[in-house]
Amino acid sequence: MNPIRIATAQFENRSGDKKYNLACIKKLSEVAARSGSRAVAFHECSVTGYTFARNLSGQQMFELAEPLPGGKSIGELVSVAREFDIAILAGLFEKDRDKLYNTYVCVDKSGMIAKHRKLHPFINPRLTPGDSYCVFDLCGWKCGILICYDNNIVENVRATSLLGADIIFMPHVTMCTPSGRPGSGFVDPRLWENREHDPTSLRLEFNGMKGRAWLMKWLPSRAWDNSAYVVFSNPIGMDDDQLKNGCSMIIDPHGDIIAECRRLGDDVESALVTAEKVTTAGGYRYKMARQPELYREILGMDHTPGHKVAWLDTGKNKT
């Protein structure tokens, strides 16, 4: 595997405004291409917007969603990829006959080359969970995709790694929301509005337990345990009525951050990805030392899946 440069990006999307969001994706893709990046990754539902979908009816969701790869947005992403000779990873809602999915795609100048349907969707009750993992070739590397909550279930990351992925793209819309974790909670949107006059107060919230400090509790371990590069992308600014803190970053197989977006606004950063780290990191040895005969049946035990996301329990969802 030859070294390649990969970029991660963040921007403030507009709910349901595909034209605006695609324009942001184009602008940042050009910046990434000029840095020498072969691929650039954007956040979950970066084309459509995300959080506002919790209030959409089924009909509204179908109107927002697109067939893949035949939808208009994919065509526009491919055009951008062709113009700047860069692979683009972005997310949107997909419709396939009578089903809806939260989907993330990779396109290059030839068209759509990969698609992952979120395994654990919850923003709208009409969304159907995906039923497979996604591993694909990109610039001579084996890559995988897991969307947001998919990455909190450690088995998903390990499975994607065992299927051969040395780079895992992890698009999110996360942080700055309440949970049972101490220190979590929303960040006051007024801090965002006043960020030019008082960036310090905003950064204290973004960097603390509501934001980046929580991310550091678990994200580097996904890279370390699996000896994989992690490309994390997240929006910044208002996503519907919720403030998000960006922190889009790339983490190497040693669990070290090698690139991170730190601007209080739209941003893109890149890092060089090399094969050497994949085999010298501790996680490579851990995977080689596994004894799956000890836990094959345990991991495959029957259970009833379920979870409750506290900040969604507002009574606002419509079916």
C-alpha positions as CSV (number, residue, x, y, z in Angstrom):
1,M,0.0,0.0,0.0
2,N,1.5,3.3,-1.1
3,P,1.2,6.3,1.2
4,I,-1.8,8.6,0.5
5,R,-3.0,11.8,1.9
6,I,-6.6,11.9,3.3
7,A,-8.6,14.8,4.5
8,T,-11.4,15.3,7.0
9,A,-13.7,18.2,6.9
10,Q,-16.4,20.1,8.9
11,F,-19.0,22.7,8.0
12,E,-22.2,24.2,9.3
13,N,-24.9,22.5,7.2
14,R,-28.4,23.8,6.6
15,S,-31.4,21.5,7.3
16,G,-32.9,20.2,4.1
17,D,-30.9,22.6,1.9
18,K,-29.1,20.2,-0.4
19,K,-27.9,22.9,-2.8
20,Y,-26.2,24.9,0.0
21,N,-24.7,21.8,1.6
22,L,-23.4,20.5,-1.7
23,A,-21.8,23.9,-2.4
24,C,-20.0,23.6,1.0
25,I,-18.8,20.1,0.1
26,K,-17.5,21.4,-3.3
27,K,-15.6,24.3,-1.7
28,L,-13.9,22.1,0.9
29,S,-13.2,19.4,-1.6
30,E,-11.3,21.8,-3.7
31,V,-9.3,22.9,-0.6
32,A,-8.6,19.2,0.2
33,A,-7.5,18.5,-3.4
34,R,-5.1,21.4,-3.3
35,S,-3.4,19.9,-0.2
36,G,-2.7,16.8,-2.2
37,S,-5.4,14.7,-0.6
38,R,-6.8,11.7,-2.6
39,A,-10.0,11.6,-0.5
40,V,-12.0,13.9,1.7
41,A,-14.6,12.8,4.3
42,F,-17.7,14.8,5.4
43,H,-20.1,14.2,8.3
44,E,-23.2,12.0,8.6
45,C,-26.1,13.3,6.4
46,S,-23.9,16.1,5.3
47,V,-25.9,16.5,2.1
48,T,-29.4,16.6,3.7
49,G,-28.8,17.8,7.3
50,Y,-29.6,15.4,10.1
51,T,-31.1,16.5,13.4
52,F,-34.1,18.2,11.9
53,A,-35.2,14.8,10.6
54,R,-36.5,13.8,14.0
55,N,-39.5,16.0,13.4
56,L,-40.3,14.8,9.8
57,S,-43.2,12.7,8.8
58,G,-42.8,9.6,6.7
59,Q,-43.9,11.5,3.6
60,Q,-41.5,14.3,4.3
61,M,-38.6,11.8,4.8
62,F,-39.4,10.1,1.4
63,E,-39.5,13.5,-0.3
64,L,-36.0,14.3,1.2
65,A,-34.4,11.0,0.5
66,E,-33.0,9.9,-2.8
67,P,-32.4,6.6,-4.7
68,L,-28.8,5.5,-4.8
69,P,-26.8,5.7,-7.0
70,G,-29.4,7.3,-9.3
71,G,-30.2,10.4,-7.2
72,K,-29.3,13.9,-8.2
73,S,-27.0,14.5,-5.3
74,I,-24.8,11.5,-6.2
75,G,-24.5,13.0,-9.7
76,E,-23.4,16.3,-8.3
77,L,-20.9,14.7,-5.9
78,V,-19.4,12.7,-8.8
79,S,-19.1,15.9,-10.9
80,V,-17.1,17.5,-8.0
81,A,-15.0,14.5,-7.6
82,R,-14.2,14.5,-11.3
83,E,-13.5,18.3,-11.4
84,F,-10.9,18.1,-8.5
85,D,-9.8,14.5,-9.1
86,I,-10.6,13.5,-5.5
87,A,-12.7,10.8,-3.8
88,I,-15.6,12.3,-1.7
89,L,-17.3,10.6,1.2
90,A,-20.7,12.2,2.3
91,G,-24.0,11.2,3.8
92,L,-27.7,11.5,3.0
93,F,-31.0,9.8,3.4
94,E,-31.6,7.0,0.9
95,K,-34.9,5.6,-0.3
96,D,-35.2,2.1,-1.8
97,R,-38.7,1.2,-2.7
98,D,-40.7,1.5,0.5
99,K,-37.7,1.7,2.8
100,L,-35.6,4.6,4.1
101,Y,-31.9,4.5,5.2
102,N,-29.3,6.7,6.7
103,T,-26.6,6.2,4.1
104,Y,-23.0,7.2,3.6
105,V,-21.3,7.0,0.2
106,C,-17.9,7.2,-1.4
107,V,-17.7,8.5,-4.9
108,D,-14.9,9.2,-7.3
109,K,-14.7,10.4,-10.9
110,S,-16.0,7.1,-12.1
111,G,-19.2,7.1,-10.0
112,M,-20.3,5.7,-6.6
113,I,-17.8,3.1,-5.4
114,A,-19.2,2.3,-1.9
115,K,-22.3,2.6,0.2
116,H,-23.0,1.9,3.8
117,R,-26.4,1.9,5.5
118,K,-26.3,2.9,9.1
119,L,-26.7,-0.3,11.3
120,H,-28.1,1.6,14.3
121,P,-30.3,4.5,13.1
122,F,-32.5,6.4,15.5
123,I,-33.1,10.0,14.4
124,N,-36.5,9.1,12.8
125,P,-38.6,6.0,13.4
126,R,-39.1,5.4,9.7
127,L,-35.4,4.6,9.1
128,T,-34.5,0.9,8.5
129,P,-31.3,-0.5,9.9
130,G,-28.6,-1.6,7.5
131,D,-27.8,-5.3,7.5
132,S,-24.2,-5.6,6.3
133,Y,-20.7,-4.2,6.7
134,C,-19.0,-2.1,4.0
135,V,-15.3,-2.7,3.0
136,F,-14.0,-1.4,-0.3
137,D,-10.9,-0.5,-2.2
138,L,-9.7,3.1,-2.4
139,C,-6.4,4.2,-3.8
140,G,-4.9,0.8,-3.1
141,W,-6.2,0.7,0.5
142,K,-8.9,-1.4,2.1
143,C,-11.4,1.0,3.7
144,G,-14.5,0.6,5.7
145,I,-17.4,2.9,6.8
146,L,-19.4,3.0,10.0
147,I,-21.8,5.8,10.8
148,C,-21.9,7.5,14.2
149,Y,-23.6,5.1,16.7
150,D,-22.3,2.1,14.7
151,N,-18.9,2.9,16.2
152,N,-20.1,2.9,19.8
153,I,-20.7,-0.9,19.4
154,V,-17.2,-2.2,19.5
155,E,-18.1,-5.4,17.6
156,N,-18.9,-3.3,14.5
157,V,-15.4,-1.8,14.4
158,R,-13.7,-5.1,15.1
159,A,-15.7,-6.8,12.4
160,T,-14.9,-4.1,9.8
161,S,-11.2,-4.4,10.7
162,L,-11.3,-8.2,10.5
163,L,-12.9,-7.9,7.0
164,G,-9.7,-6.1,6.0
165,A,-10.2,-2.4,6.5
166,D,-7.1,-0.5,7.4
167,I,-8.8,2.9,7.1
168,I,-12.3,3.3,8.7
169,F,-14.3,6.3,7.9
170,M,-16.5,7.3,10.9
171,P,-18.9,10.1,9.9
172,H,-20.9,11.5,12.9
173,V,-23.3,14.1,14.1
174,T,-22.4,13.9,17.8
175,M,-21.3,15.6,21.0
176,C,-23.0,18.5,22.9
177,T,-26.1,16.5,23.7
178,P,-27.4,15.1,27.1
179,S,-26.9,11.5,28.2
180,G,-26.4,9.6,31.4
181,R,-22.7,10.4,31.3
182,P,-21.6,13.0,33.9
183,G,-20.8,16.3,32.3
184,S,-22.8,15.9,29.2
185,G,-25.4,18.3,27.9
186,F,-26.4,20.8,25.3
187,V,-24.2,23.9,24.6
188,D,-26.0,27.3,24.5
189,P,-26.4,28.4,20.9
190,R,-25.8,32.0,22.0
191,L,-22.2,31.1,22.5
192,W,-21.9,30.2,18.8
193,E,-23.6,33.4,17.8
194,N,-21.1,35.4,19.9
195,R,-18.0,33.3,19.0
196,E,-16.1,36.1,17.3
197,H,-16.3,38.3,20.4
198,D,-15.9,35.5,23.0
199,P,-14.3,32.4,21.5
200,T,-12.9,31.3,24.9
201,S,-16.3,30.6,26.5
202,L,-17.3,28.5,23.4
203,R,-14.0,26.6,23.3
204,L,-14.4,25.7,27.0
205,E,-17.7,24.1,26.3
206,F,-16.5,22.5,23.0
207,N,-13.4,21.1,24.5
208,G,-14.9,19.9,27.8
209,M,-17.0,16.9,28.8
210,K,-19.9,18.0,26.6
211,G,-17.6,17.7,23.6
212,R,-14.0,16.7,22.8
213,A,-13.1,15.3,26.2
214,W,-15.9,12.8,25.8
215,L,-14.7,11.9,22.4
216,M,-11.2,11.2,23.7
217,K,-12.6,8.6,26.1
218,W,-13.3,6.2,23.4
219,L,-12.4,7.2,19.8
220,P,-8.6,6.7,19.9
221,S,-9.2,3.2,21.4
222,R,-11.1,2.2,18.2
223,A,-8.0,3.0,16.2
224,W,-5.5,1.5,18.7
225,D,-7.4,-1.8,19.3
226,N,-7.8,-2.5,15.6
227,S,-4.6,-1.0,14.3
228,A,-6.6,1.1,11.9
229,Y,-6.6,4.7,10.7
230,V,-9.8,6.4,11.9
231,V,-11.2,9.3,9.8
232,F,-13.7,11.0,12.1
233,S,-15.9,13.8,10.6
234,N,-18.5,15.9,12.4
235,P,-20.4,19.1,11.7
236,I,-19.7,22.4,13.4
237,G,-22.3,25.0,14.3
238,M,-26.0,24.7,14.4
239,D,-27.6,21.5,13.2
240,D,-31.3,22.3,13.4
241,D,-31.6,23.6,17.0
242,Q,-28.6,21.8,18.4
243,L,-25.0,23.1,18.4
244,K,-22.2,20.8,17.3
245,N,-18.5,21.2,17.9
246,G,-16.7,19.8,14.9
247,C,-13.4,18.3,16.0
248,S,-13.1,16.4,12.8
249,M,-9.9,14.5,13.0
250,I,-7.7,11.7,11.7
251,I,-6.3,9.2,14.2
252,D,-3.5,6.8,13.3
253,P,-3.2,3.1,14.4
254,H,-1.2,4.1,17.5
255,G,-4.2,6.1,18.7
256,D,-2.5,9.4,18.0
257,I,-4.3,12.4,16.5
258,I,-2.4,13.3,13.3
259,A,-4.8,15.9,12.0
260,E,-7.7,17.9,13.5
261,C,-10.0,20.7,12.5
262,R,-9.8,23.3,15.2
263,R,-11.4,26.4,13.6
264,L,-14.7,27.7,15.0
265,G,-16.2,27.3,11.5
266,D,-15.8,25.5,8.2
267,D,-12.5,23.7,8.0
268,V,-10.5,20.9,6.4
269,E,-7.3,19.2,7.5
270,S,-5.3,16.3,6.0
271,A,-2.8,13.7,7.0
272,L,-0.5,11.2,5.3
273,V,-1.5,7.6,5.8
274,T,1.3,5.0,5.6
275,A,1.2,1.3,5.7
276,E,4.1,1.0,8.2
277,K,1.9,2.1,11.1
278,V,-0.7,-0.5,10.4
279,T,1.7,-3.4,11.2
280,T,3.8,-1.7,13.9
281,A,0.9,-0.6,16.1
282,G,-0.1,-2.7,19.1
283,G,-3.5,-3.6,17.7
284,Y,-2.0,-5.5,14.8
285,R,-0.4,-7.9,17.3
286,Y,-3.6,-8.1,19.3
287,K,-5.6,-9.2,16.3
288,M,-3.0,-11.9,15.4
289,A,-3.1,-13.2,19.0
290,R,-6.9,-13.6,19.1
291,Q,-8.4,-17.0,20.2
292,P,-11.9,-16.8,18.7
293,E,-12.7,-20.4,19.8
294,L,-13.0,-19.0,23.3
295,Y,-15.7,-16.5,22.6
296,R,-17.3,-17.3,19.2
297,E,-20.5,-18.6,20.8
298,I,-20.5,-15.8,23.4
299,L,-20.4,-13.0,20.9
300,G,-23.1,-14.8,18.8
301,M,-25.5,-15.3,21.7
302,D,-29.1,-14.4,21.1
303,H,-30.3,-11.2,22.6
304,T,-32.9,-8.5,22.1
305,P,-31.4,-5.4,20.6
306,G,-32.6,-2.1,22.0
307,H,-31.4,1.3,23.2
308,K,-32.8,4.6,24.3
309,V,-31.3,7.9,23.3
310,A,-32.3,10.3,26.1
311,W,-32.1,13.5,24.0
312,L,-34.5,12.1,21.4
313,D,-37.2,11.3,24.0
314,T,-39.0,14.6,23.5
315,G,-42.3,13.5,22.1
316,K,-41.5,15.4,18.9
317,N,-41.1,12.4,16.5
318,K,-43.8,12.0,13.9
319,T,-44.7,8.9,12.0
